[in-house]
Amino acid sequence: MLYTPHPGSGLRRLEEETRAAPYWAYVWSGGAVLARHIAGHPATVAGRTVLDLGSGCGIVAIAAARGGASMVYATDLDRYALAATALNAAANAVAVELLASLDPLPPVDLVLAGDVFYDAHPGRLSIALLDRFQTAGIDVMVGDPGRKHLPLARLTPLAAYDVPEFGGATVPAAVYAWRA
């Protein structure tokens, strides 16, 4: 179960307050593909300490917790995304620890990054951050529908699925392993 926008949800009020679209109120395809992969392959996260990077609505963190991760952290730059993740984790009766910052880097052994290459600038920042994780010996998986700024030369495909994108359409998306 995820809280989603509808006329009575109050999310439009938040959009008006922040003057930004509530991207964290929707499931994006990169998160959807990671969540689907984890649901079908729970050994990916079982017994591991996981970080959901750019958690948005928290679907990846929830999937990791349901898949048997020993600890799940979620982080996002937007405080409303962290609030949405907390609400959605509670609605799904799973424990997720929210992180407003990655300084210091939490003790994780798997980073799940959905939809972090949606634009050029965030993509460059994500490359540096994912390299930082990998240098620290942390496995990294990326979920993405093949956006323009996805650095395919740095990725090894693991799986592909058709998943829903916000707005109702179904799109092809893939799960990748990050490599240096």
Secondary structure, DSSP 8 states (H G I E B T S, - for coil): ------TTSSHHHHHHHHTS--GGGS--HHHHHHHHHHHH-GGGTTT-EEEEET-TTSHHHHHHHHTT-SEEEEE-S-HHHHHHHHHHHHHTT---EEES--SS----SEEEEES--SSHHHHHHHHHHHHHHHHTT-EEEEEES--TT--GGGEEEEEEEEEE-TTS-EEEEEEEEE--
